[in-house]
Amino acid sequence: MSRAESAPAAVRTPSPLWAFGLLRSELVVTVRRWRTLALLGVLAAVPVLIGIAVRIETRGGGPAGGGSGEGPAFISQITNNGLFLVFTALAATLPFFLPMAVGVVAGDAIAGEAGAGTLRYLLVAPAGRTRLLLAKYATVLAFCLLATLVVAVSALIVGALLFPLGELTTISGTRISFAEGLGRALLIALVVAASLVGVAAVGLFVSTLTNSGIAAMATTVGLLITVQIVDQIPQLHALQPYLFSHWWLSFADLLRDPVSWDDIARNLGLQGLYAAVFGSAAWARFTAKDISA
């Protein structure tokens, strides 16, 4: 037997730089899709619509929300400080628009590749199923942050153009500087992005169950709507604290002085739990899945 025949076959293992290239490629492909750009455009338009509506309503000197407390949280404060438009826009988009956008991207992550016939070719490269799944999930998480920042930045620009900026009055009644208020706005945006981690994991798991991107996206959005409905039924109050959407609006506690961290910690811990459970389920399903497309 020759030395060439007796030598074990070399195993190709992807380098860290190759893995980074895979993640970068996934990010570029996701952001360049027309569907993704349309979703980001809709999210950016929400603060514009809220800002214009408040501006028109208060032009005659009337209070925002008609003085009855109607509308998204913080809306009555926008005319005093445009920075409150950031908090209002995030509160308005978090219950549906932001998680819907994340659900669409997450649901299409694996199923879309399978439906387009490109999943098998991605696995031919030295990525491995685990690395590919991690790259997909990291891409969805990056989109969570991008989508949240799009809402926050759009709201900040519109708020600065239509309303005065200055010191911020917290929920506790104390006043903080504009710079500190801007810092809290950034922290709130990061907490809101982290609040979408659970939806991203659920969507990724659903995406591994089918080869139809449309079916995966529809199922994820359907689950989101169902969870939101269940969270509003008083008879199911014992179940509600375990729903991924239940603590979403806890970010408002960041506007207290001092900050109340209890509900925020519950929210982040619950998102981590969903990420662990459904991320593991997605990995178990994807690594055992028969890839035929």
Legacy VTK file of the C-alpha trace (Angstrom):
# vtk DataFile Version 3.0
C-alpha trace
ASCII
DATASET POLYDATA
POINTS 293 float
0.000 0.000 0.000
1.423 3.414 -0.959
1.909 6.258 1.464
-0.778 8.267 -0.344
-3.269 5.417 0.073
-2.475 4.868 3.738
-2.597 8.546 4.738
-5.916 9.651 6.224
-7.955 12.086 4.206
-7.552 15.697 5.245
-10.583 17.259 6.829
-11.465 20.754 5.657
-12.464 22.979 8.497
-13.643 26.505 7.851
-11.446 29.245 9.271
-12.873 31.988 11.509
-12.347 34.460 8.666
-14.458 32.263 6.377
-17.212 32.154 9.027
-17.081 35.951 9.276
-17.357 36.153 5.509
-20.461 33.954 5.626
-22.075 36.234 8.204
-21.175 39.330 6.204
-22.631 37.766 3.069
-25.875 36.903 4.873
-26.154 40.446 6.214
-25.607 42.015 2.794
-28.081 39.698 1.070
-30.744 40.307 3.725
-30.430 44.091 3.738
-30.414 44.329 -0.067
-33.697 42.468 -0.505
-36.576 44.655 -1.623
-38.777 43.075 1.035
-36.345 44.105 3.779
-36.042 47.647 2.425
-39.836 47.921 2.250
-40.163 46.782 5.874
-37.555 49.315 7.009
-39.324 52.013 4.991
-42.636 51.297 6.721
-40.942 51.360 10.131
-39.277 54.691 9.339
-42.614 56.142 8.228
-44.403 55.415 11.521
-42.622 58.162 13.516
-43.197 60.593 10.645
-46.940 59.927 10.695
-47.129 60.207 14.489
-45.116 63.432 14.514
-47.195 65.074 11.781
-50.443 63.979 13.429
-49.402 65.444 16.787
-48.202 68.636 15.126
-51.501 69.124 13.291
-53.581 68.315 16.365
-51.719 70.747 18.594
-51.534 73.558 16.052
-54.641 75.129 17.565
-53.268 74.844 21.073
-55.072 71.617 21.975
-53.229 68.878 23.849
-51.955 65.826 22.014
-54.306 62.892 22.367
-57.228 65.209 22.965
-56.351 65.457 26.630
-57.894 62.068 27.315
-54.721 60.036 27.428
-55.524 58.264 24.166
-52.835 57.023 21.814
-49.406 55.499 22.393
-47.554 56.055 25.640
-45.748 59.424 26.045
-47.721 61.004 23.165
-48.950 63.860 25.337
-45.328 64.856 26.056
-44.146 65.163 22.454
-45.110 68.815 22.054
-42.961 69.729 25.082
-39.927 67.720 23.968
-39.368 66.105 20.589
-37.271 63.397 22.243
-40.508 61.858 23.508
-41.343 61.006 19.895
-38.612 58.353 20.085
-40.296 56.691 23.060
-43.757 57.047 21.504
-42.671 55.566 18.170
-41.016 52.588 19.864
-44.092 52.029 22.043
-46.315 52.207 18.945
-44.249 49.859 16.766
-43.173 47.285 19.355
-46.518 45.489 19.810
-46.834 44.608 16.098
-44.774 46.373 13.416
-41.299 45.609 14.765
-41.970 41.939 15.672
-43.825 41.426 12.389
-40.797 42.667 10.438
-38.501 40.421 12.479
-40.891 37.483 12.024
-40.827 37.918 8.255
-37.020 37.978 8.113
-36.629 35.090 10.576
-39.303 32.948 8.930
-37.604 33.314 5.558
-34.092 32.577 6.874
-34.003 28.819 6.182
-37.294 28.135 4.436
-36.633 30.850 1.862
-33.308 29.266 0.902
-34.943 25.838 0.653
-37.779 27.183 -1.466
-35.355 28.958 -3.800
-33.217 25.822 -4.138
-30.087 27.469 -2.713
-29.927 25.793 0.699
-28.170 22.683 -0.578
-25.539 24.790 -2.322
-24.881 26.775 0.856
-24.202 23.502 2.686
-21.758 22.344 -0.014
-19.391 25.065 1.177
-17.360 24.223 4.314
-19.899 25.851 6.587
-21.690 22.991 8.231
-25.282 23.161 9.320
-24.526 24.547 12.763
-22.394 27.397 11.448
-24.963 28.234 8.784
-27.782 28.267 11.331
-25.763 30.492 13.666
-25.027 32.869 10.788
-28.719 33.012 9.934
-29.703 33.705 13.528
-26.998 36.340 13.936
-28.312 38.004 10.784
-31.850 38.082 12.187
-30.548 39.546 15.459
-28.666 42.213 13.503
-31.913 43.031 11.717
-33.637 43.392 15.121
-31.118 46.073 16.035
-31.237 47.735 12.611
-35.042 47.895 12.550
-35.181 49.361 16.056
-32.551 51.971 15.271
-34.390 52.943 12.079
-37.493 53.728 14.149
-35.504 55.576 16.822
-33.401 57.655 14.397
-36.418 58.536 12.257
-38.312 59.617 15.371
-35.378 61.675 16.642
-35.039 63.525 13.324
-38.774 64.214 13.037
-38.965 65.225 16.698
-36.089 67.680 16.254
-37.692 69.206 13.153
-41.234 69.586 14.484
-40.842 70.089 18.233
-38.445 71.720 20.703
-35.662 69.750 22.343
-34.319 70.257 25.835
-34.318 68.877 29.335
-36.397 65.751 29.848
-39.007 65.231 32.557
-38.949 61.619 33.712
-41.967 59.558 34.732
-40.907 60.154 38.335
-41.215 63.922 37.829
-37.501 64.752 37.997
-35.689 66.575 35.215
-32.578 65.302 33.448
-30.375 66.937 30.837
-30.938 66.472 27.125
-27.663 64.548 26.844
-28.763 62.095 29.545
-32.179 61.819 27.913
-30.502 61.007 24.609
-28.433 58.347 26.370
-31.578 56.809 27.839
-33.209 56.857 24.406
-30.288 54.828 23.043
-30.509 52.409 25.972
-34.260 52.033 25.387
-33.619 51.248 21.715
-31.136 48.536 22.722
-33.637 47.046 25.197
-36.370 47.072 22.539
-34.032 45.304 20.095
-33.216 42.710 22.761
-36.956 42.253 23.341
-37.232 40.838 19.817
-34.751 38.017 20.444
-37.548 35.609 21.379
-39.534 36.322 18.197
-36.364 35.817 16.156
-35.760 32.387 17.721
-39.370 31.292 17.225
-39.295 32.439 13.600
-36.024 30.632 12.941
-37.441 27.413 14.396
-40.572 27.690 12.240
-38.327 28.317 9.234
-36.669 24.908 9.726
-40.029 23.110 9.625
-40.960 23.880 6.029
-39.462 24.517 2.616
-41.876 27.367 1.889
-40.692 30.817 2.879
-44.192 32.273 2.594
-45.637 29.559 4.850
-42.900 30.123 7.448
-43.410 33.893 7.437
-47.194 33.570 7.676
-46.941 31.052 10.508
-44.538 33.235 12.484
-46.720 36.321 12.107
-49.780 34.228 12.970
-48.109 33.020 16.156
-47.218 36.601 17.010
-50.836 37.716 16.651
-52.063 34.736 18.680
-49.655 35.471 21.516
-50.735 39.111 21.545
-54.398 38.079 21.801
-53.705 35.599 24.596
-51.803 38.324 26.459
-54.994 40.419 26.548
-57.375 37.758 27.923
-57.819 38.284 31.688
-58.729 34.637 32.306
-55.246 33.598 31.139
-53.366 35.889 33.528
-51.413 32.958 34.995
-49.928 32.189 31.565
-49.252 35.743 30.440
-45.971 36.406 32.323
-44.384 33.588 30.290
-45.392 34.980 26.889
-42.510 36.600 25.028
-44.518 39.791 24.475
-45.748 40.315 28.034
-42.863 42.466 29.316
-42.111 44.320 26.080
-43.248 47.747 27.298
-41.154 47.470 30.450
-38.612 49.717 28.688
-40.677 52.641 30.027
-39.047 51.997 33.417
-35.835 53.393 31.939
-37.519 56.801 32.108
-37.880 56.595 35.874
-35.454 58.226 38.262
-33.959 56.078 39.604
-34.396 53.431 36.930
-36.523 50.433 37.916
-34.803 47.315 36.550
-37.091 44.526 37.812
-39.473 44.192 34.855
-36.685 44.928 32.378
-34.671 42.043 33.845
-37.731 39.776 33.608
-38.148 40.725 29.971
-34.513 40.124 29.036
-34.399 36.864 30.976
-37.548 35.622 29.240
-36.133 36.531 25.814
-32.969 34.592 26.665
-35.076 31.590 27.661
-37.004 31.659 24.380
-33.746 32.022 22.462
-32.271 28.993 24.243
-35.346 26.756 23.876
-36.343 27.576 20.308
-32.749 28.031 19.169
-31.981 24.516 20.396
-35.137 23.217 18.740
-34.136 24.889 15.467
-30.649 23.348 15.677
-32.041 19.867 16.428
-34.467 20.105 13.527
-32.025 21.616 11.027
-29.144 19.248 11.732
-31.425 16.231 11.260
-33.360 17.626 8.312
-33.181 15.953 4.911
-32.005 18.732 2.614
-33.370 18.112 -0.862
-33.457 21.670 -2.143
LINES 1 294
293 0 1 2 3 4 5 6 7 8 9 10 11 12 13 14 15 16 17 18 19 20 21 22 23 24 25 26 27 28 29 30 31 32 33 34 35 36 37 38 39 40 41 42 43 44 45 46 47 48 49 50 51 52 53 54 55 56 57 58 59 60 61 62 63 64 65 66 67 68 69 70 71 72 73 74 75 76 77 78 79 80 81 82 83 84 85 86 87 88 89 90 91 92 93 94 95 96 97 98 99 100 101 102 103 104 105 106 107 108 109 110 111 112 113 114 115 116 117 118 119 120 121 122 123 124 125 126 127 128 129 130 131 132 133 134 135 136 137 138 139 140 141 142 143 144 145 146 147 148 149 150 151 152 153 154 155 156 157 158 159 160 161 162 163 164 165 166 167 168 169 170 171 172 173 174 175 176 177 178 179 180 181 182 183 184 185 186 187 188 189 190 191 192 193 194 195 196 197 198 199 200 201 202 203 204 205 206 207 208 209 210 211 212 213 214 215 216 217 218 219 220 221 222 223 224 225 226 227 228 229 230 231 232 233 234 235 236 237 238 239 240 241 242 243 244 245 246 247 248 249 250 251 252 253 254 255 256 257 258 259 260 261 262 263 264 265 266 267 268 269 270 271 272 273 274 275 276 277 278 279 280 281 282 283 284 285 286 287 288 289 290 291 292
